[in-house]
Amino acid sequence: MARLSSIESAKRIRRRVQAKKAKRAELKAVIMNKTLAPEERFAAQLKLAAMPRTSSATRIRNRCAITGRARGVYRKFNISRIMLRKMAADGLIPGVRKASW
């Protein structure tokens, strides 16, 4: 199981990304607008760079909802491969069963 601090940190990053999403999109739109003056675009670039790094969506790390494991997480179920296998074997995930051929 992952440390509780890493799980809480991931939750905090998700909250910050959600809170700053609109502001980042607005600044990026100004930066990408080629009709504006270069000074105005550069000022927007500086504001974007001054924002916290954890407000970027690329900082989000997918973690297992049960164990907090960071690797091998299936996006569809939001759980790790280990828990997916265990829960599928126990019949806890509807529509999923072990393959046999």
Backbone hydrogen bonds, N-H to C=O, Kabsch-Sander energy under -0.5 kcal/mol:
donor,donor_aa,acceptor,acceptor_aa,energy
2,A,67,T,-1.7
7,I,3,R,-1.5
8,E,4,L,-2.5
9,S,5,S,-2.2
10,A,6,S,-1.9
11,K,7,I,-1.8
12,R,8,E,-2.3
13,I,9,S,-2.3
14,R,10,A,-2.1
15,R,11,K,-2.1
16,R,12,R,-2.3
17,V,13,I,-2.6
18,Q,14,R,-2.1
19,A,15,R,-2.2
20,K,16,R,-2.2
21,K,17,V,-0.8
24,R,20,K,-2.4
25,A,21,K,-2.2
26,E,22,A,-2.2
27,L,23,K,-2.3
28,K,24,R,-2.5
29,A,25,A,-2.0
30,V,26,E,-1.7
31,I,27,L,-2.3
32,M,28,K,-2.3
33,N,29,A,-0.9
34,K,32,M,-0.8
36,L,33,N,-0.9
41,R,37,A,-2.0
42,F,38,P,-2.4
43,A,39,E,-2.2
44,A,40,E,-1.8
45,Q,41,R,-1.9
46,L,42,F,-2.1
47,K,43,A,-2.0
48,L,44,A,-2.3
49,A,45,Q,-2.1
50,A,46,L,-1.5
51,M,47,K,-0.7
51,M,48,L,-0.7
55,S,52,P,-1.6
56,S,53,R,-1.7
59,R,56,S,-1.6
60,I,57,A,-1.3
64,C,69,R,-2.4
65,A,78,N,-2.2
68,G,64,C,-0.9
74,Y,72,G,-0.5
74,Y,79,I,-2.6
75,R,73,V,-0.6
78,N,74,Y,-2.5
79,I,74,Y,-0.8
81,R,72,G,-2.2
84,L,80,S,-2.5
85,R,81,R,-2.1
86,K,82,I,-2.1
87,M,83,M,-3.0
88,A,84,L,-2.5
89,A,85,R,-2.1
90,D,86,K,-1.7
91,G,87,M,-0.5
91,G,88,A,-0.7
92,L,87,M,-2.9
93,I,87,M,-0.6
96,V,93,I,-1.5
